[in-house]
Amino acid sequence: MPTPLQSFLSTALGPLPEPAQAMLGSSRPMSAGAGEPLLRAGDRWSSLFWVETGELRFH
């Protein structure tokens, strides 16, 4: 069963190339509480965040 992100991208872009499908297949759901940092000062990006509900604030 495709994840919500896979469904959205397939609908928007059409069939996804195999490398993109493999990358998306390794995605996992997570929940973050209010005020919980997803990325701290000095950290490097290593993840893609797909927000289904709520909002993110970066500053």
C-alpha positions in Angstrom: 0.0 0.0 0.0 1.5 3.4 -1.0 2.2 6.0 1.6 0.3 9.3 1.5 3.4 10.9 0.1 3.8 8.3 -2.7 0.1 8.7 -3.6 0.4 12.5 -3.8 3.6 12.4 -5.9 2.2 9.8 -8.2 -0.9 11.8 -8.8 0.9 15.0 -9.3 3.8 13.7 -11.4 2.6 10.4 -12.9 4.6 7.1 -12.5 7.7 7.6 -10.4 11.1 6.3 -11.5 12.4 3.3 -9.7 15.0 5.2 -7.6 12.3 7.6 -6.3 10.0 4.7 -5.5 12.9 3.0 -3.6 13.6 6.2 -1.6 9.9 6.7 -0.8 9.6 3.0 0.2 12.0 3.7 3.1 9.9 6.5 4.5 8.3 6.1 7.9 5.7 8.0 9.8 6.5 10.1 12.8 4.8 12.5 15.1 6.3 15.6 16.7 4.9 17.4 19.7 4.5 21.2 20.0 7.9 22.8 20.4 9.8 19.6 19.6 12.8 20.4 17.3 13.2 18.5 14.1 16.5 20.1 13.3 18.8 21.7 15.8 21.2 24.5 15.2 24.3 23.2 13.4 22.6 19.9 12.3 22.6 19.0 8.6 19.5 18.1 6.7 19.3 14.3 6.3 15.5 13.9 6.1 12.6 15.0 4.1 9.5 16.0 6.1 6.1 15.5 4.7 3.6 17.4 6.9 0.0 16.1 6.7 -1.5 18.1 9.6 -0.2 21.0 11.7 2.6 23.4 10.8 6.3 23.7 10.9 8.2 26.9 11.8 11.8 27.4 11.0 13.8 30.4 12.2 
